[in-house]
Amino acid sequence: MGKRGNHVKTIVAAIASREDQERLRGILSFPEWEVQVVRDLRGLSTVVKTCSCCVVITETRLPDGRSWRDVLDELSALRTQPQLIVADRLAEEVLWAEVLNRGAYDLLVTPFEPAEVQRVVLLAWDFSVREAARARDSAMREAALRGFAVSA
């Protein structure tokens, strides 16, 4: 539970530029949203493991020399995987294709455009929630079937 008793939707952002951090916070400044900014993969890993976030936004290259691919690998090791959105100033077609083919959710161009950021983050959040519910339902069905097989 978070602000004013509402459930807070946490977005983790690995964004080095203060300007981009503030712009992102401003774009997502709704009462139920919170943007937690980290600077490197270690910080991202710590925050993602301690909060229930469904969306992570990262630059293509982090200050610690790691890349969005390292972030994707880190997230793929989690039981419930947040959706990864990659941010880049150029957002070339080749990068966009690689981002999608490797399993990230989408690519955003910086400087951030408010309507596009809100649209992509909301869709990624909804997708993540649906995937988590689908995984939970599947696990419950499997457990029920195992219980039925044991009792039969």
BELTA-V515944 format. One line per field, one symbol per residue. ss: DSSP state (2 for helix, 1 for strand, 0 for the rest). phi: phi as a letter, one per 30 degrees, with the letter a starting at -180 (. if undefined). psi: psi as a letter, one per 40 degrees, with the letter a starting at -180 (. if undefined). Layout:
ss=???
phi=???
psi=???
This chain:
ss=00222000111111000222222222200000111111002222222222001111111010000012222222220000001111110000222222222200011110000222222222222222222222222222222222222220
phi=.behidddccccbcbddedddddddddcdceccbcccbcbddddeddddcbcccbbcbddbcedidbddddedddddddccddccccadchdeddeddedddjddabcdcddcedddddddddddddddddddddddddddddddddddddd
psi=ibhfeihhhhhhhghdhddddddddddfgideihhhhididdddddddeeigiehhhiidhideeiiddddddddeeidhhihhhhhiddfidddddddddeeidihihiihhddddddddddddddddddddddddddddddddddddde.
